[in-house]
Amino acid sequence: GSRIVAMFLPERLRQVYYGFSIPFIVLLAAVFLYFYFAHPEAMMEAYRGVLLDLHDGVLSLLGFVE
């Protein structure tokens, strides 16, 4: 998705956009690790919520297939 967004940017802005992609990923990983180690119980609860939503979505899709 992010590469599609970049296609619509002017060349100069596209280069700036690509320049921020690696630092953004590193920052996102650092924030994730901070919260994982600072509040592990909250992170596990969030994962459970995401997994339950994914499970419900898959079941809904399978319901359309039958």
PDB file of N, CA, C, O and CB in Angstrom:
ATOM      1  N   GLY A   1       0.794  -1.192   0.000  1.00  0.00           N
ATOM      2  CA  GLY A   1       0.000   0.000   0.000  1.00  0.00           C
ATOM      3  C   GLY A   1       0.841   1.261   0.000  1.00  0.00           C
ATOM      4  O   GLY A   1       0.502   2.236  -0.671  1.00  0.00           O
ATOM      5  N   SER A   2       1.939   1.250   0.751  1.00  0.00           N
ATOM      6  CA  SER A   2       2.738   2.469   0.854  1.00  0.00           C
ATOM      7  C   SER A   2       3.430   2.792  -0.463  1.00  0.00           C
ATOM      8  O   SER A   2       3.641   3.965  -0.770  1.00  0.00           O
ATOM      9  CB  SER A   2       3.774   2.332   1.966  1.00  0.00           C
ATOM     10  N   ARG A   3       3.777   1.806  -1.227  1.00  0.00           N
ATOM     11  CA  ARG A   3       4.416   2.050  -2.529  1.00  0.00           C
ATOM     12  C   ARG A   3       3.423   2.650  -3.522  1.00  0.00           C
ATOM     13  O   ARG A   3       3.802   3.429  -4.397  1.00  0.00           O
ATOM     14  CB  ARG A   3       5.000   0.741  -3.096  1.00  0.00           C
ATOM     15  N   ILE A   4       2.165   2.285  -3.381  1.00  0.00           N
ATOM     16  CA  ILE A   4       1.132   2.856  -4.252  1.00  0.00           C
ATOM     17  C   ILE A   4       0.966   4.337  -3.946  1.00  0.00           C
ATOM     18  O   ILE A   4       0.834   5.154  -4.857  1.00  0.00           O
ATOM     19  CB  ILE A   4      -0.218   2.111  -4.075  1.00  0.00           C
ATOM     20  N   VAL A   5       0.973   4.680  -2.656  1.00  0.00           N
ATOM     21  CA  VAL A   5       0.887   6.088  -2.265  1.00  0.00           C
ATOM     22  C   VAL A   5       2.055   6.856  -2.865  1.00  0.00           C
ATOM     23  O   VAL A   5       1.876   7.960  -3.381  1.00  0.00           O
ATOM     24  CB  VAL A   5       0.875   6.236  -0.722  1.00  0.00           C
ATOM     25  N   ALA A   6       3.239   6.283  -2.802  1.00  0.00           N
ATOM     26  CA  ALA A   6       4.438   6.954  -3.308  1.00  0.00           C
ATOM     27  C   ALA A   6       4.352   7.220  -4.812  1.00  0.00           C
ATOM     28  O   ALA A   6       4.912   8.203  -5.295  1.00  0.00           O
ATOM     29  CB  ALA A   6       5.676   6.116  -3.001  1.00  0.00           C
ATOM     30  N   MET A   7       3.664   6.365  -5.550  1.00  0.00           N
ATOM     31  CA  MET A   7       3.548   6.560  -7.001  1.00  0.00           C
ATOM     32  C   MET A   7       2.861   7.880  -7.339  1.00  0.00           C
ATOM     33  O   MET A   7       3.127   8.467  -8.388  1.00  0.00           O
ATOM     34  CB  MET A   7       2.776   5.400  -7.630  1.00  0.00           C
ATOM     35  N   PHE A   8       1.988   8.344  -6.468  1.00  0.00           N
ATOM     36  CA  PHE A   8       1.218   9.552  -6.757  1.00  0.00           C
ATOM     37  C   PHE A   8       1.907  10.824  -6.273  1.00  0.00           C
ATOM     38  O   PHE A   8       1.406  11.927  -6.492  1.00  0.00           O
ATOM     39  CB  PHE A   8      -0.149   9.450  -6.127  1.00  0.00           C
ATOM     40  N   LEU A   9       3.045  10.673  -5.622  1.00  0.00           N
ATOM     41  CA  LEU A   9       3.780  11.844  -5.138  1.00  0.00           C
ATOM     42  C   LEU A   9       4.712  12.372  -6.225  1.00  0.00           C
ATOM     43  O   LEU A   9       5.196  11.604  -7.056  1.00  0.00           O
ATOM     44  CB  LEU A   9       4.583  11.495  -3.866  1.00  0.00           C
ATOM     45  N   PRO A  10       4.965  13.679  -6.220  1.00  0.00           N
ATOM     46  CA  PRO A  10       5.987  14.207  -7.127  1.00  0.00           C
ATOM     47  C   PRO A  10       7.352  13.600  -6.772  1.00  0.00           C
ATOM     48  O   PRO A  10       7.568  13.177  -5.636  1.00  0.00           O
ATOM     49  CB  PRO A  10       6.042  15.767  -7.054  1.00  0.00           C
ATOM     50  N   GLU A  11       8.254  13.561  -7.730  1.00  0.00           N
ATOM     51  CA  GLU A  11       9.549  12.889  -7.555  1.00  0.00           C
ATOM     52  C   GLU A  11      10.291  13.360  -6.304  1.00  0.00           C
ATOM     53  O   GLU A  11      10.818  12.545  -5.547  1.00  0.00           O
ATOM     54  CB  GLU A  11      10.423  13.121  -8.777  1.00  0.00           C
ATOM     55  N   ARG A  12      10.328  14.645  -6.093  1.00  0.00           N
ATOM     56  CA  ARG A  12      11.062  15.187  -4.931  1.00  0.00           C
ATOM     57  C   ARG A  12      10.456  14.698  -3.611  1.00  0.00           C
ATOM     58  O   ARG A  12      11.185  14.283  -2.710  1.00  0.00           O
ATOM     59  CB  ARG A  12      11.058  16.733  -4.967  1.00  0.00           C
ATOM     60  N   LEU A  13       9.134  14.746  -3.498  1.00  0.00           N
ATOM     61  CA  LEU A  13       8.473  14.263  -2.286  1.00  0.00           C
ATOM     62  C   LEU A  13       8.598  12.746  -2.143  1.00  0.00           C
ATOM     63  O   LEU A  13       8.670  12.226  -1.030  1.00  0.00           O
ATOM     64  CB  LEU A  13       6.997  14.665  -2.294  1.00  0.00           C
ATOM     65  N   ARG A  14       8.625  12.047  -3.265  1.00  0.00           N
ATOM     66  CA  ARG A  14       8.780  10.593  -3.228  1.00  0.00           C
ATOM     67  C   ARG A  14      10.115  10.207  -2.596  1.00  0.00           C
ATOM     68  O   ARG A  14      10.183   9.259  -1.814  1.00  0.00           O
ATOM     69  CB  ARG A  14       8.673  10.003  -4.644  1.00  0.00           C
ATOM     70  N   GLN A  15      11.167  10.933  -2.932  1.00  0.00           N
ATOM     71  CA  GLN A  15      12.487  10.637  -2.361  1.00  0.00           C
ATOM     72  C   GLN A  15      12.494  10.888  -0.844  1.00  0.00           C
ATOM     73  O   GLN A  15      13.085  10.121  -0.084  1.00  0.00           O
ATOM     74  CB  GLN A  15      13.580  11.498  -3.051  1.00  0.00           C
ATOM     75  N   VAL A  16      11.832  11.965  -0.417  1.00  0.00           N
ATOM     76  CA  VAL A  16      11.725  12.245   1.025  1.00  0.00           C
ATOM     77  C   VAL A  16      10.915  11.146   1.695  1.00  0.00           C
ATOM     78  O   VAL A  16      11.278  10.675   2.773  1.00  0.00           O
ATOM     79  CB  VAL A  16      11.069  13.637   1.281  1.00  0.00           C
ATOM     80  N   TYR A  17       9.837  10.740   1.074  1.00  0.00           N
ATOM     81  CA  TYR A  17       8.966   9.682   1.597  1.00  0.00           C
ATOM     82  C   TYR A  17       9.748   8.383   1.777  1.00  0.00           C
ATOM     83  O   TYR A  17       9.661   7.739   2.822  1.00  0.00           O
ATOM     84  CB  TYR A  17       7.762   9.454   0.655  1.00  0.00           C
ATOM     85  N   TYR A  18      10.506   8.004   0.759  1.00  0.00           N
ATOM     86  CA  TYR A  18      11.315   6.781   0.862  1.00  0.00           C
ATOM     87  C   TYR A  18      12.417   6.923   1.908  1.00  0.00           C
ATOM     88  O   TYR A  18      12.785   5.945   2.559  1.00  0.00           O
ATOM     89  CB  TYR A  18      11.932   6.437  -0.497  1.00  0.00           C
ATOM     90  N   GLY A  19      12.941   8.126   2.072  1.00  0.00           N
ATOM     91  CA  GLY A  19      13.982   8.352   3.066  1.00  0.00           C
ATOM     92  C   GLY A  19      13.488   8.157   4.492  1.00  0.00           C
ATOM     93  O   GLY A  19      14.263   7.792   5.375  1.00  0.00           O
ATOM     94  N   PHE A  20      12.208   8.397   4.719  1.00  0.00           N
ATOM     95  CA  PHE A  20      11.641   8.230   6.054  1.00  0.00           C
ATOM     96  C   PHE A  20      11.171   6.808   6.333  1.00  0.00           C
ATOM     97  O   PHE A  20      10.867   6.492   7.483  1.00  0.00           O
ATOM     98  CB  PHE A  20      10.493   9.177   6.236  1.00  0.00           C
ATOM     99  N   SER A  21      11.102   5.954   5.346  1.00  0.00           N
ATOM    100  CA  SER A  21      10.514   4.632   5.552  1.00  0.00           C
ATOM    101  C   SER A  21      11.321   3.771   6.528  1.00  0.00           C
ATOM    102  O   SER A  21      10.731   3.158   7.419  1.00  0.00           O
ATOM    103  CB  SER A  21      10.392   3.917   4.226  1.00  0.00           C
ATOM    104  N   ILE A  22      12.636   3.705   6.390  1.00  0.00           N
ATOM    105  CA  ILE A  22      13.454   2.889   7.294  1.00  0.00           C
ATOM    106  C   ILE A  22      13.445   3.447   8.718  1.00  0.00           C
ATOM    107  O   ILE A  22      13.220   2.684   9.657  1.00  0.00           O
ATOM    108  CB  ILE A  22      14.894   2.808   6.776  1.00  0.00           C
ATOM    109  N   PRO A  23      13.683   4.760   8.918  1.00  0.00           N
ATOM    110  CA  PRO A  23      13.615   5.272  10.294  1.00  0.00           C
ATOM    111  C   PRO A  23      12.235   5.066  10.934  1.00  0.00           C
ATOM    112  O   PRO A  23      12.141   4.836  12.139  1.00  0.00           O
ATOM    113  CB  PRO A  23      13.967   6.756  10.310  1.00  0.00           C
ATOM    114  N   PHE A  24      11.182   5.147  10.142  1.00  0.00           N
ATOM    115  CA  PHE A  24       9.845   4.936  10.681  1.00  0.00           C
ATOM    116  C   PHE A  24       9.671   3.502  11.162  1.00  0.00           C
ATOM    117  O   PHE A  24       9.090   3.275  12.224  1.00  0.00           O
ATOM    118  CB  PHE A  24       8.790   5.270   9.631  1.00  0.00           C
ATOM    119  N   ILE A  25      10.163   2.537  10.404  1.00  0.00           N
ATOM    120  CA  ILE A  25      10.067   1.135  10.810  1.00  0.00           C
ATOM    121  C   ILE A  25      10.852   0.900  12.091  1.00  0.00           C
ATOM    122  O   ILE A  25      10.380   0.189  12.978  1.00  0.00           O
ATOM    123  CB  ILE A  25      10.578   0.210   9.695  1.00  0.00           C
ATOM    124  N   VAL A  26      12.033   1.478  12.202  1.00  0.00           N
ATOM    125  CA  VAL A  26      12.852   1.337  13.409  1.00  0.00           C
ATOM    126  C   VAL A  26      12.126   1.968  14.597  1.00  0.00           C
ATOM    127  O   VAL A  26      12.096   1.389  15.683  1.00  0.00           O
ATOM    128  CB  VAL A  26      14.253   1.993  13.211  1.00  0.00           C
ATOM    129  N   LEU A  27      11.544   3.144  14.399  1.00  0.00           N
ATOM    130  CA  LEU A  27      10.802   3.809  15.466  1.00  0.00           C
ATOM    131  C   LEU A  27       9.591   2.978  15.889  1.00  0.00           C
ATOM    132  O   LEU A  27       9.326   2.827  17.081  1.00  0.00           O
ATOM    133  CB  LEU A  27      10.355   5.206  15.015  1.00  0.00           C
ATOM    134  N   LEU A  28       8.877   2.454  14.937  1.00  0.00           N
ATOM    135  CA  LEU A  28       7.716   1.619  15.233  1.00  0.00           C
ATOM    136  C   LEU A  28       8.131   0.373  16.026  1.00  0.00           C
ATOM    137  O   LEU A  28       7.453  -0.003  16.981  1.00  0.00           O
ATOM    138  CB  LEU A  28       7.002   1.212  13.928  1.00  0.00           C
ATOM    139  N   ALA A  29       9.227  -0.260  15.641  1.00  0.00           N
ATOM    140  CA  ALA A  29       9.723  -1.427  16.368  1.00  0.00           C
ATOM    141  C   ALA A  29      10.138  -1.053  17.785  1.00  0.00           C
ATOM    142  O   ALA A  29       9.877  -1.812  18.719  1.00  0.00           O
ATOM    143  CB  ALA A  29      10.903  -2.057  15.626  1.00  0.00           C
ATOM    144  N   ALA A  30      10.776   0.097  17.966  1.00  0.00           N
ATOM    145  CA  ALA A  30      11.200   0.545  19.297  1.00  0.00           C
ATOM    146  C   ALA A  30       9.998   0.794  20.198  1.00  0.00           C
ATOM    147  O   ALA A  30      10.006   0.408  21.367  1.00  0.00           O
ATOM    148  CB  ALA A  30      12.050   1.820  19.190  1.00  0.00           C
ATOM    149  N   VAL A  31       8.968   1.436  19.663  1.00  0.00           N
ATOM    150  CA  VAL A  31       7.757   1.687  20.450  1.00  0.00           C
ATOM    151  C   VAL A  31       7.090   0.368  20.820  1.00  0.00           C
ATOM    152  O   VAL A  31       6.660   0.180  21.959  1.00  0.00           O
ATOM    153  CB  VAL A  31       6.770   2.587  19.669  1.00  0.00           C
ATOM    154  N   PHE A  32       7.007  -0.538  19.861  1.00  0.00           N
ATOM    155  CA  PHE A  32       6.419  -1.847  20.126  1.00  0.00           C
ATOM    156  C   PHE A  32       7.178  -2.576  21.223  1.00  0.00           C
ATOM    157  O   PHE A  32       6.565  -3.110  22.147  1.00  0.00           O
ATOM    158  CB  PHE A  32       6.399  -2.690  18.854  1.00  0.00           C
ATOM    159  N   LEU A  33       8.504  -2.607  21.136  1.00  0.00           N
ATOM    160  CA  LEU A  33       9.304  -3.304  22.143  1.00  0.00           C
ATOM    161  C   LEU A  33       9.189  -2.645  23.510  1.00  0.00           C
ATOM    162  O   LEU A  33       9.155  -3.334  24.529  1.00  0.00           O
ATOM    163  CB  LEU A  33      10.761  -3.352  21.715  1.00  0.00           C
ATOM    164  N   TYR A  34       9.130  -1.322  23.539  1.00  0.00           N
ATOM    165  CA  TYR A  34       8.960  -0.629  24.808  1.00  0.00           C
ATOM    166  C   TYR A  34       7.670  -1.078  25.491  1.00  0.00           C
ATOM    167  O   TYR A  34       7.678  -1.465  26.660  1.00  0.00           O
ATOM    168  CB  TYR A  34       8.953   0.893  24.593  1.00  0.00           C
ATOM    169  N   PHE A  35       6.564  -1.022  24.750  1.00  0.00           N
ATOM    170  CA  PHE A  35       5.296  -1.405  25.349  1.00  0.00           C
ATOM    171  C   PHE A  35       5.258  -2.893  25.679  1.00  0.00           C
ATOM    172  O   PHE A  35       4.638  -3.293  26.665  1.00  0.00           O
ATOM    173  CB  PHE A  35       4.150  -1.049  24.417  1.00  0.00           C
ATOM    174  N   TYR A  36       5.912  -3.712  24.869  1.00  0.00           N
ATOM    175  CA  TYR A  36       5.933  -5.147  25.130  1.00  0.00           C
ATOM    176  C   TYR A  36       6.626  -5.445  26.455  1.00  0.00           C
ATOM    177  O   TYR A  36       6.145  -6.265  27.238  1.00  0.00           O
ATOM    178  CB  TYR A  36       6.633  -5.892  23.985  1.00  0.00           C
ATOM    179  N   PHE A  37       7.747  -4.788  26.708  1.00  0.00           N
ATOM    180  CA  PHE A  37       8.485  -5.057  27.944  1.00  0.00           C
ATOM    181  C   PHE A  37       7.951  -4.262  29.132  1.00  0.00           C
ATOM    182  O   PHE A  37       8.071  -4.718  30.268  1.00  0.00           O
ATOM    183  CB  PHE A  37       9.952  -4.744  27.746  1.00  0.00           C
ATOM    184  N   ALA A  38       7.370  -3.094  28.905  1.00  0.00           N
ATOM    185  CA  ALA A  38       6.856  -2.275  30.000  1.00  0.00           C
ATOM    186  C   ALA A  38       5.485  -2.754  30.481  1.00  0.00           C
ATOM    187  O   ALA A  38       5.177  -2.681  31.671  1.00  0.00           O
ATOM    188  CB  ALA A  38       6.771  -0.821  29.563  1.00  0.00           C
ATOM    189  N   HIS A  39       4.672  -3.239  29.556  1.00  0.00           N
ATOM    190  CA  HIS A  39       3.299  -3.652  29.888  1.00  0.00           C
ATOM    191  C   HIS A  39       2.953  -4.958  29.175  1.00  0.00           C
ATOM    192  O   HIS A  39       2.096  -4.960  28.292  1.00  0.00           O
ATOM    193  CB  HIS A  39       2.283  -2.544  29.500  1.00  0.00           C
ATOM    194  N   PRO A  40       3.598  -6.064  29.535  1.00  0.00           N
ATOM    195  CA  PRO A  40       3.357  -7.315  28.799  1.00  0.00           C
ATOM    196  C   PRO A  40       1.915  -7.808  28.891  1.00  0.00           C
ATOM    197  O   PRO A  40       1.399  -8.373  27.927  1.00  0.00           O
ATOM    198  CB  PRO A  40       4.277  -8.391  29.313  1.00  0.00           C
ATOM    199  N   GLU A  41       1.258  -7.605  30.029  1.00  0.00           N
ATOM    200  CA  GLU A  41      -0.121  -8.088  30.160  1.00  0.00           C
ATOM    201  C   GLU A  41      -1.067  -7.313  29.242  1.00  0.00           C
ATOM    202  O   GLU A  41      -1.999  -7.892  28.685  1.00  0.00           O
ATOM    203  CB  GLU A  41      -0.591  -7.972  31.619  1.00  0.00           C
ATOM    204  N   ALA A  42      -0.837  -6.021  29.082  1.00  0.00           N
ATOM    205  CA  ALA A  42      -1.666  -5.224  28.180  1.00  0.00           C
ATOM    206  C   ALA A  42      -1.426  -5.637  26.730  1.00  0.00           C
ATOM    207  O   ALA A  42      -2.364  -5.690  25.935  1.00  0.00           O
ATOM    208  CB  ALA A  42      -1.376  -3.721  28.365  1.00  0.00           C
ATOM    209  N   MET A  43      -0.181  -5.926  26.387  1.00  0.00           N
ATOM    210  CA  MET A  43       0.124  -6.358  25.013  1.00  0.00           C
ATOM    211  C   MET A  43      -0.545  -7.700  24.710  1.00  0.00           C
ATOM    212  O   MET A  43      -1.088  -7.890  23.622  1.00  0.00           O
ATOM    213  CB  MET A  43       1.657  -6.468  24.805  1.00  0.00           C
ATOM    214  N   MET A  44      -0.506  -8.625  25.664  1.00  0.00           N
ATOM    215  CA  MET A  44      -1.131  -9.928  25.439  1.00  0.00           C
ATOM    216  C   MET A  44      -2.642  -9.791  25.288  1.00  0.00           C
ATOM    217  O   MET A  44      -3.258 -10.494  24.487  1.00  0.00           O
ATOM    218  CB  MET A  44      -0.802 -10.884  26.590  1.00  0.00           C
ATOM    219  N   GLU A  45      -3.230  -8.893  26.053  1.00  0.00           N
ATOM    220  CA  GLU A  45      -4.670  -8.653  25.932  1.00  0.00           C
ATOM    221  C   GLU A  45      -5.005  -8.076  24.557  1.00  0.00           C
ATOM    222  O   GLU A  45      -6.011  -8.450  23.955  1.00  0.00           O
ATOM    223  CB  GLU A  45      -5.154  -7.698  27.042  1.00  0.00           C
ATOM    224  N   ALA A  46      -4.175  -7.179  24.066  1.00  0.00           N
ATOM    225  CA  ALA A  46      -4.377  -6.608  22.731  1.00  0.00           C
ATOM    226  C   ALA A  46      -4.243  -7.690  21.662  1.00  0.00           C
ATOM    227  O   ALA A  46      -5.035  -7.727  20.720  1.00  0.00           O
ATOM    228  CB  ALA A  46      -3.368  -5.469  22.468  1.00  0.00           C
ATOM    229  N   TYR A  47      -3.246  -8.573  21.797  1.00  0.00           N
ATOM    230  CA  TYR A  47      -3.079  -9.669  20.842  1.00  0.00           C
ATOM    231  C   TYR A  47      -4.296 -10.577  20.839  1.00  0.00           C
ATOM    232  O   TYR A  47      -4.762 -11.007  19.784  1.00  0.00           O
ATOM    233  CB  TYR A  47      -1.823 -10.477  21.167  1.00  0.00           C
ATOM    234  N   ARG A  48      -4.804 -10.863  22.029  1.00  0.00           N
ATOM    235  CA  ARG A  48      -5.995 -11.718  22.105  1.00  0.00           C
ATOM    236  C   ARG A  48      -7.150 -11.079  21.338  1.00  0.00           C
ATOM    237  O   ARG A  48      -7.867 -11.760  20.604  1.00  0.00           O
ATOM    238  CB  ARG A  48      -6.400 -11.966  23.581  1.00  0.00           C
ATOM    239  N   GLY A  49      -7.326  -9.778  21.510  1.00  0.00           N
ATOM    240  CA  GLY A  49      -8.399  -9.081  20.799  1.00  0.00           C
ATOM    241  C   GLY A  49      -8.220  -9.149  19.292  1.00  0.00           C
ATOM    242  O   GLY A  49      -9.179  -9.391  18.560  1.00  0.00           O
ATOM    243  N   VAL A  50      -7.003  -8.938  18.830  1.00  0.00           N
ATOM    244  CA  VAL A  50      -6.721  -8.993  17.392  1.00  0.00           C
ATOM    245  C   VAL A  50      -6.952 -10.405  16.859  1.00  0.00           C
ATOM    246  O   VAL A  50      -7.556 -10.586  15.802  1.00  0.00           O
ATOM    247  CB  VAL A  50      -5.271  -8.542  17.102  1.00  0.00           C
ATOM    248  N   LEU A  51      -6.467 -11.398  17.594  1.00  0.00           N
ATOM    249  CA  LEU A  51      -6.643 -12.782  17.148  1.00  0.00           C
ATOM    250  C   LEU A  51      -8.107 -13.193  17.128  1.00  0.00           C
ATOM    251  O   LEU A  51      -8.533 -13.917  16.228  1.00  0.00           O
ATOM    252  CB  LEU A  51      -5.861 -13.724  18.043  1.00  0.00           C
ATOM    253  N   LEU A  52      -8.877 -12.744  18.100  1.00  0.00           N
ATOM    254  CA  LEU A  52     -10.308 -13.055  18.096  1.00  0.00           C
ATOM    255  C   LEU A  52     -11.007 -12.398  16.908  1.00  0.00           C
ATOM    256  O   LEU A  52     -11.871 -13.010  16.282  1.00  0.00           O
ATOM    257  CB  LEU A  52     -10.960 -12.597  19.410  1.00  0.00           C
ATOM    258  N   ASP A  53     -10.638 -11.157  16.596  1.00  0.00           N
ATOM    259  CA  ASP A  53     -11.215 -10.482  15.432  1.00  0.00           C
ATOM    260  C   ASP A  53     -10.848 -11.214  14.147  1.00  0.00           C
ATOM    261  O   ASP A  53     -11.685 -11.378  13.260  1.00  0.00           O
ATOM    262  CB  ASP A  53     -10.738  -9.021  15.364  1.00  0.00           C
ATOM    263  N   LEU A  54      -9.606 -11.649  14.051  1.00  0.00           N
ATOM    264  CA  LEU A  54      -9.159 -12.396  12.879  1.00  0.00           C
ATOM    265  C   LEU A  54      -9.929 -13.704  12.767  1.00  0.00           C
ATOM    266  O   LEU A  54     -10.375 -14.076  11.682  1.00  0.00           O
ATOM    267  CB  LEU A  54      -7.644 -12.669  12.949  1.00  0.00           C
ATOM    268  N   HIS A  55     -10.083 -14.393  13.878  1.00  0.00           N
ATOM    269  CA  HIS A  55     -10.824 -15.656  13.915  1.00  0.00           C
ATOM    270  C   HIS A  55     -12.257 -15.447  13.438  1.00  0.00           C
ATOM    271  O   HIS A  55     -12.758 -16.212  12.614  1.00  0.00           O
ATOM    272  CB  HIS A  55     -10.816 -16.250  15.339  1.00  0.00           C
ATOM    273  N   ASP A  56     -12.918 -14.409  13.956  1.00  0.00           N
ATOM    274  CA  ASP A  56     -14.295 -14.122  13.552  1.00  0.00           C
ATOM    275  C   ASP A  56     -14.382 -13.783  12.059  1.00  0.00           C
ATOM    276  O   ASP A  56     -15.330 -14.179  11.382  1.00  0.00           O
ATOM    277  CB  ASP A  56     -14.860 -12.964  14.386  1.00  0.00           C
ATOM    278  N   GLY A  57     -13.386 -13.048  11.554  1.00  0.00           N
ATOM    279  CA  GLY A  57     -13.362 -12.701  10.135  1.00  0.00           C
ATOM    280  C   GLY A  57     -13.214 -13.915   9.242  1.00  0.00           C
ATOM    281  O   GLY A  57     -13.879 -14.030   8.213  1.00  0.00           O
ATOM    282  N   VAL A  58     -12.333 -14.824   9.646  1.00  0.00           N
ATOM    283  CA  VAL A  58     -12.136 -16.056   8.861  1.00  0.00           C
ATOM    284  C   VAL A  58     -13.407 -16.885   8.871  1.00  0.00           C
ATOM    285  O   VAL A  58     -13.809 -17.415   7.836  1.00  0.00           O
ATOM    286  CB  VAL A  58     -10.950 -16.887   9.418  1.00  0.00           C
ATOM    287  N   LEU A  59     -14.043 -17.002  10.030  1.00  0.00           N
ATOM    288  CA  LEU A  59     -15.299 -17.756  10.095  1.00  0.00           C
ATOM    289  C   LEU A  59     -16.374 -17.128   9.229  1.00  0.00           C
ATOM    290  O   LEU A  59     -17.158 -17.839   8.600  1.00  0.00           O
ATOM    291  CB  LEU A  59     -15.787 -17.848  11.533  1.00  0.00           C
ATOM    292  N   SER A  60     -16.421 -15.806   9.189  1.00  0.00           N
ATOM    293  CA  SER A  60     -17.401 -15.131   8.332  1.00  0.00           C
ATOM    294  C   SER A  60     -17.125 -15.418   6.863  1.00  0.00           C
ATOM    295  O   SER A  60     -18.051 -15.681   6.095  1.00  0.00           O
ATOM    296  CB  SER A  60     -17.386 -13.615   8.584  1.00  0.00           C
ATOM    297  N   LEU A  61     -15.854 -15.370   6.468  1.00  0.00           N
ATOM    298  CA  LEU A  61     -15.509 -15.673   5.081  1.00  0.00           C
ATOM    299  C   LEU A  61     -15.832 -17.101   4.732  1.00  0.00           C
ATOM    300  O   LEU A  61     -16.320 -17.371   3.634  1.00  0.00           O
ATOM    301  CB  LEU A  61     -14.047 -15.405   4.827  1.00  0.00           C
ATOM    302  N   LEU A  62     -15.574 -18.022   5.634  1.00  0.00           N
ATOM    303  CA  LEU A  62     -15.884 -19.423   5.377  1.00  0.00           C
ATOM    304  C   LEU A  62     -17.384 -19.646   5.269  1.00  0.00           C
ATOM    305  O   LEU A  62     -17.828 -20.538   4.546  1.00  0.00           O
ATOM    306  CB  LEU A  62     -15.303 -20.304   6.474  1.00  0.00           C
ATOM    307  N   GLY A  63     -18.164 -18.847   5.979  1.00  0.00           N
ATOM    308  CA  GLY A  63     -19.604 -18.927   5.884  1.00  0.00           C
ATOM    309  C   GLY A  63     -20.112 -18.567   4.502  1.00  0.00           C
ATOM    310  O   GLY A  63     -21.116 -19.113   4.043  1.00  0.00           O
ATOM    311  N   PHE A  64     -19.413 -17.639   3.828  1.00  0.00           N
ATOM    312  CA  PHE A  64     -19.800 -17.258   2.462  1.00  0.00           C
ATOM    313  C   PHE A  64     -19.410 -18.305   1.449  1.00  0.00           C
ATOM    314  O   PHE A  64     -20.023 -18.395   0.385  1.00  0.00           O
ATOM    315  CB  PHE A  64     -19.172 -15.936   2.084  1.00  0.00           C
ATOM    316  N   VAL A  65     -18.404 -19.100   1.757  1.00  0.00           N
ATOM    317  CA  VAL A  65     -17.905 -20.092   0.807  1.00  0.00           C
ATOM    318  C   VAL A  65     -18.839 -21.293   0.728  1.00  0.00           C
ATOM    319  O   VAL A  65     -19.032 -21.862  -0.347  1.00  0.00           O
ATOM    320  CB  VAL A  65     -16.497 -20.547   1.201  1.00  0.00           C
ATOM    321  N   GLU A  66     -19.407 -21.671   1.835  1.00  0.00           N
ATOM    322  CA  GLU A  66     -20.251 -22.880   1.871  1.00  0.00           C
ATOM    323  C   GLU A  66     -21.465 -22.772   1.033  1.00  0.00           C
ATOM    324  O   GLU A  66     -22.258 -23.712   0.972  1.00  0.00           O
ATOM    325  CB  GLU A  66     -20.663 -23.187   3.252  1.00  0.00           C
TER     326      GLU A  66
END
